[in-house]
Amino acid sequence: MNRALALVAAVGVFGVTADAFSQSGAGFPEFPDRTLKLGRTVWLGTCRECHSNTLADAPQVKDKAQWAKRAAKGKPALYASALKGLTTANTEMPPRGGNAKLSDDEVKAAVEYMLAIAK
């Protein structure tokens, strides 16, 4: 079982919520832009567990080098990966980060937020 799936299993088995990992978004910047505000909210609720710790093989949000490579592919490619999911030899990201309730705009806002942090 890869580490991303192990994290998802732990969340499901132990009833761990995002609040259990951190009571706030401290350490993650806030931006005045409306899209980035939405992105931060989505990111804190859905994306943070994999993109801010090493339990998953997801690119860490504050790792500028990892995100520079991804940003070079262009936003449409990043949006597609986030919306449809991505499976590689190193990682397995479920569609919409595993939160099927997210709209396309919410997923894209979370991508924008991660890119803003990684600049």
Secondary structure, 3 states (H helix, E strand, C coil): CCHHHHHHHHHHHHCCCHHHHCCCCCCCCCCCCHHHHHHHHHHHHHHHHHHCCCCCCCCCCCCHHHHHHHHCCCHHHHHHHHHHCEECCCCEECHHHHCCCCCHHHHHHHHHHHHHHHC
